[in-house]
Amino acid sequence: MATIQQLLSVIPTDGQHAMHAPQIARALGLSTSGTCETTRALIRDANMNGYFIVNTIDEGFWLTSDKQEIKQILENY
C-alpha cells in the first residue's frame, strides 16, 4: 500500500499538470481497475491529514494551498 508521502511525491502542485486517478495509481504501483478506489482512498486520507488535494472531472487531481483556488473549485461544482 502506498503512503501519503509517496502520493505527495507524485501528485502535481498545479491544475495545468493535474493527473487523473489511473495515472496516479500507475505512478504509485496501485491497481488501475474500476474507479481506482485504492488511489481515491489514499487521496481522501491525505485530505483528512491536512493536505488539500483537489480535482475536477476534466483536469484531474493536484495539490494546492491556494485558498482562492479551493473556493473557486467548490463554487463551480
N, CA and C atoms as an extended XYZ file, in Angstrom:
231
Properties=species:S:1:pos:R:3:atomname:S:1:resname:S:1:resid:I:1 pbc="F F F"
N         0.846       -1.198        0.000 N   MET     1
C         0.000        0.000        0.000 CA  MET     1
C         0.880        1.246        0.000 C   MET     1
N         0.540        2.168       -0.846 N   ALA     2
C         1.271        3.426       -0.934 CA  ALA     2
C         0.952        4.302        0.277 C   ALA     2
N         1.858        5.215        0.579 N   THR     3
C         1.683        6.124        1.706 CA  THR     3
C         1.317        7.520        1.212 C   THR     3
N         0.884        8.342        2.139 N   ILE     4
C         0.575        9.735        1.798 CA  ILE     4
C         1.828       10.423        1.269 C   ILE     4
N         2.974       10.166        1.884 N   GLN     5
C         4.214       10.791        1.424 CA  GLN     5
C         4.546       10.392       -0.011 C   GLN     5
N         4.312        9.137       -0.351 N   GLN     6
C         4.537        8.702       -1.728 CA  GLN     6
C         3.569        9.402       -2.672 C   GLN     6
N         2.314        9.542       -2.247 N   LEU     7
C         1.327       10.265       -3.045 CA  LEU     7
C         1.786       11.695       -3.281 C   LEU     7
N         2.246       12.357       -2.227 N   LEU     8
C         2.679       13.741       -2.345 CA  LEU     8
C         3.888       13.888       -3.265 C   LEU     8
N         4.663       12.832       -3.386 N   SER     9
C         5.852       12.907       -4.242 CA  SER     9
C         5.503       12.796       -5.730 C   SER     9
N         4.307       12.311       -6.056 N   VAL    10
C         3.939       12.158       -7.469 CA  VAL    10
C         2.837       13.106       -7.924 C   VAL    10
N         2.054       13.606       -7.002 N   ILE    11
C         0.909       14.433       -7.412 CA  ILE    11
C         1.373       15.848       -7.762 C   ILE    11
N         0.887       16.403       -8.855 N   PRO    12
C         1.289       17.749       -9.276 CA  PRO    12
C         0.809       18.822       -8.294 C   PRO    12
N         1.456       19.978       -8.371 N   THR    13
C         1.085       21.088       -7.494 CA  THR    13
C         0.389       22.217       -8.241 C   THR    13
N        -0.083       21.918       -9.442 N   ASP    14
C        -0.885       22.912      -10.154 CA  ASP    14
C        -1.847       22.203      -11.102 C   ASP    14
N        -2.956       22.857      -11.356 N   GLY    15
C        -4.007       22.278      -12.179 CA  GLY    15
C        -3.608       22.032      -13.626 C   GLY    15
N        -2.637       22.778      -14.125 N   GLN    16
C        -2.204       22.591      -15.508 CA  GLN    16
C        -1.504       21.255      -15.719 C   GLN    16
N        -1.001       20.666      -14.644 N   HIS    17
C        -0.309       19.381      -14.733 CA  HIS    17
C        -1.055       18.286      -13.965 C   HIS    17
N        -2.329       18.530      -13.694 N   ALA    18
C        -3.140       17.591      -12.918 CA  ALA    18
C        -3.107       16.192      -13.518 C   ALA    18
N        -3.325       15.215      -12.654 N   MET    19
C        -3.312       13.809      -13.080 CA  MET    19
C        -4.636       13.160      -12.712 C   MET    19
N        -5.122       12.291      -13.572 N   HIS    20
C        -6.320       11.522      -13.268 CA  HIS    20
C        -5.937       10.325      -12.414 C   HIS    20
N        -6.913        9.768      -11.717 N   ALA    21
C        -6.670        8.681      -10.772 CA  ALA    21
C        -5.868        7.520      -11.364 C   ALA    21
N        -6.157        7.051      -12.588 N   PRO    22
C        -5.350        5.949      -13.130 CA  PRO    22
C        -3.868        6.307      -13.290 C   PRO    22
N        -3.585        7.561      -13.656 N   GLN    23
C        -2.194        7.994      -13.784 CA  GLN    23
C        -1.495        7.974      -12.426 C   GLN    23
N        -2.187        8.448      -11.404 N   ILE    24
C        -1.620        8.448      -10.051 CA  ILE    24
C        -1.417        7.011       -9.590 C   ILE    24
N        -2.407        6.165       -9.843 N   ALA    25
C        -2.312        4.753       -9.445 CA  ALA    25
C        -1.093        4.098      -10.088 C   ALA    25
N        -0.902        4.307      -11.383 N   ARG    26
C         0.261        3.722      -12.070 CA  ARG    26
C         1.562        4.217      -11.455 C   ARG    26
N         1.639        5.509      -11.174 N   ALA    27
C         2.859        6.092      -10.600 CA  ALA    27
C         3.169        5.512       -9.221 C   ALA    27
N         2.121        5.076       -8.510 N   LEU    28
C         2.295        4.528       -7.158 CA  LEU    28
C         2.312        3.002       -7.143 C   LEU    28
N         2.126        2.399       -8.300 N   GLY    29
C         2.097        0.942       -8.368 CA  GLY    29
C         0.822        0.340       -7.802 C   GLY    29
N        -0.276        1.094       -7.874 N   LEU    30
C        -1.569        0.632       -7.380 CA  LEU    30
C        -2.443        0.160       -8.537 C   LEU    30
N        -3.510       -0.513       -8.212 N   SER    31
C        -4.430       -1.020       -9.217 CA  SER    31
C        -5.100        0.131       -9.968 C   SER    31
N        -5.227       -0.051      -11.268 N   THR    32
C        -5.930        0.934      -12.094 CA  THR    32
C        -7.304        0.432      -12.510 C   THR    32
N        -7.734       -0.683      -11.946 N   SER    33
C        -9.035       -1.246      -12.335 CA  SER    33
C       -10.181       -0.468      -11.699 C   SER    33
N       -11.326       -0.570      -12.331 N   GLY    34
C       -12.529        0.072      -11.803 CA  GLY    34
C       -12.373        1.569      -11.696 C   GLY    34
N       -12.696        2.087      -10.514 N   THR    35
C       -12.630        3.527      -10.275 CA  THR    35
C       -11.369        3.934       -9.517 C   THR    35
N       -10.397        3.038       -9.462 N   CYS    36
C        -9.137        3.315       -8.738 CA  CYS    36
C        -9.422        3.669       -7.282 C   CYS    36
N       -10.286        2.901       -6.654 N   GLU    37
C       -10.728        3.219       -5.301 CA  GLU    37
C        -9.575        3.278       -4.304 C   GLU    37
N        -8.565        2.439       -4.446 N   THR    38
C        -7.423        2.483       -3.524 CA  THR    38
C        -6.728        3.834       -3.608 C   THR    38
N        -6.560        4.322       -4.810 N   THR    39
C        -5.939        5.635       -5.018 CA  THR    39
C        -6.825        6.735       -4.453 C   THR    39
N        -8.104        6.657       -4.714 N   ARG    40
C        -9.032        7.674       -4.210 CA  ARG    40
C        -9.091        7.665       -2.684 C   ARG    40
N        -9.002        6.489       -2.075 N   ALA    41
C        -8.991        6.386       -0.615 CA  ALA    41
C        -7.727        7.036       -0.052 C   ALA    41
N        -6.603        6.844       -0.718 N   LEU    42
C        -5.354        7.464       -0.281 CA  LEU    42
C        -5.453        8.981       -0.379 C   LEU    42
N        -6.066        9.482       -1.433 N   ILE    43
C        -6.264       10.922       -1.593 CA  ILE    43
C        -7.165       11.452       -0.475 C   ILE    43
N        -8.232       10.723       -0.151 N   ARG    44
C        -9.110       11.138        0.960 CA  ARG    44
C        -8.335       11.164        2.274 C   ARG    44
N        -7.495       10.156        2.500 N   ASP    45
C        -6.673       10.120        3.718 CA  ASP    45
C        -5.754       11.335        3.783 C   ASP    45
N        -5.151       11.678        2.654 N   ALA    46
C        -4.274       12.851        2.615 CA  ALA    46
C        -5.063       14.111        2.951 C   ALA    46
N        -6.258       14.243        2.394 N   ASN    47
C        -7.097       15.406        2.693 CA  ASN    47
C        -7.471       15.442        4.170 C   ASN    47
N        -7.764       14.292        4.739 N   MET    48
C        -8.116       14.225        6.168 CA  MET    48
C        -6.915       14.568        7.062 C   MET    48
N        -5.716       14.451        6.517 N   ASN    49
C        -4.496       14.765        7.261 CA  ASN    49
C        -3.969       16.162        6.946 C   ASN    49
N        -4.816       17.002        6.369 N   GLY    50
C        -4.471       18.405        6.206 CA  GLY    50
C        -3.900       18.824        4.870 C   GLY    50
N        -3.793       17.913        3.934 N   TYR    51
C        -3.327       18.266        2.598 CA  TYR    51
C        -4.543       18.587        1.736 C   TYR    51
N        -4.420       19.557        0.859 N   PHE    52
C        -5.539       19.960        0.021 CA  PHE    52
C        -5.326       19.446       -1.397 C   PHE    52
N        -5.804       18.235       -1.625 N   ILE    53
C        -5.758       17.666       -2.962 CA  ILE    53
C        -7.144       17.870       -3.554 C   ILE    53
N        -7.181       18.632       -4.613 N   VAL    54
C        -8.441       18.978       -5.261 CA  VAL    54
C        -8.501       18.305       -6.624 C   VAL    54
N        -9.672       18.306       -7.213 N   ASN    55
C        -9.790       17.744       -8.552 CA  ASN    55
C       -10.992       18.310       -9.272 C   ASN    55
N       -10.903       18.216      -10.586 N   THR    56
C       -12.045       18.482      -11.443 CA  THR    56
C       -12.153       17.300      -12.394 C   THR    56
N       -13.310       17.099      -12.929 N   ILE    57
C       -13.523       15.972      -13.830 CA  ILE    57
C       -12.602       16.066      -15.046 C   ILE    57
N       -12.480       17.243      -15.604 N   ASP    58
C       -11.685       17.407      -16.825 CA  ASP    58
C       -10.180       17.400      -16.570 C   ASP    58
N        -9.743       18.057      -15.507 N   GLU    59
C        -8.310       18.227      -15.288 CA  GLU    59
C        -7.672       17.093      -14.500 C   GLU    59
N        -8.337       16.575      -13.503 N   GLY    60
C        -7.758       15.551      -12.649 CA  GLY    60
C        -7.437       16.105      -11.261 C   GLY    60
N        -6.483       15.475      -10.581 N   PHE    61
C        -6.119       15.821       -9.205 CA  PHE    61
C        -4.826       16.619       -9.157 C   PHE    61
N        -4.735       17.535       -8.178 N   TRP    62
C        -3.493       18.233       -7.889 CA  TRP    62
C        -3.531       18.750       -6.458 C   TRP    62
N        -2.361       19.033       -5.936 N   LEU    63
C        -2.186       19.535       -4.579 CA  LEU    63
C        -2.135       21.047       -4.624 C   LEU    63
N        -2.870       21.690       -3.733 N   THR    64
C        -2.864       23.151       -3.690 CA  THR    64
C        -2.878       23.631       -2.250 C   THR    64
N        -2.427       24.839       -2.057 N   SER    65
C        -2.573       25.503       -0.761 CA  SER    65
C        -3.242       26.861       -0.960 C   SER    65
N        -3.652       27.120       -2.178 N   ASP    66
C        -4.283       28.379       -2.547 CA  ASP    66
C        -5.768       28.354       -2.176 C   ASP    66
N        -6.113       29.078       -1.118 N   LYS    67
C        -7.495       29.065       -0.642 CA  LYS    67
C        -8.473       29.601       -1.680 C   LYS    67
N        -8.055       30.570       -2.463 N   GLN    68
C        -8.925       31.111       -3.512 CA  GLN    68
C        -9.201       30.047       -4.569 C   GLN    68
N        -8.188       29.273       -4.917 N   GLU    69
C        -8.366       28.198       -5.890 CA  GLU    69
C        -9.337       27.148       -5.358 C   GLU    69
N        -9.192       26.791       -4.103 N   ILE    70
C       -10.093       25.813       -3.477 CA  ILE    70
C       -11.519       26.342       -3.496 C   ILE    70
N       -11.691       27.597       -3.111 N   LYS    71
C       -13.019       28.212       -3.098 CA  LYS    71
C       -13.643       28.218       -4.489 C   LYS    71
N       -12.852       28.545       -5.479 N   GLN    72
C       -13.349       28.596       -6.863 CA  GLN    72
C       -13.789       27.198       -7.329 C   GLN    72
N       -13.016       26.182       -7.003 N   ILE    73
C       -13.380       24.820       -7.396 CA  ILE    73
C       -14.686       24.411       -6.717 C   ILE    73
N       -14.811       24.705       -5.444 N   LEU    74
C       -16.024       24.354       -4.713 CA  LEU    74
C       -17.252       25.081       -5.270 C   LEU    74
N       -17.079       26.313       -5.657 N   GLU    75
C       -18.204       27.084       -6.196 CA  GLU    75
C       -18.631       26.579       -7.575 C   GLU    75
N       -17.700       26.018       -8.326 N   ASN    76
C       -18.004       25.546       -9.674 CA  ASN    76
C       -18.627       24.171       -9.706 C   ASN    76
N       -18.559       23.431       -8.587 N   TYR    77
C       -19.099       22.067       -8.577 CA  TYR    77
C       -20.090       21.861       -7.509 C   TYR    77
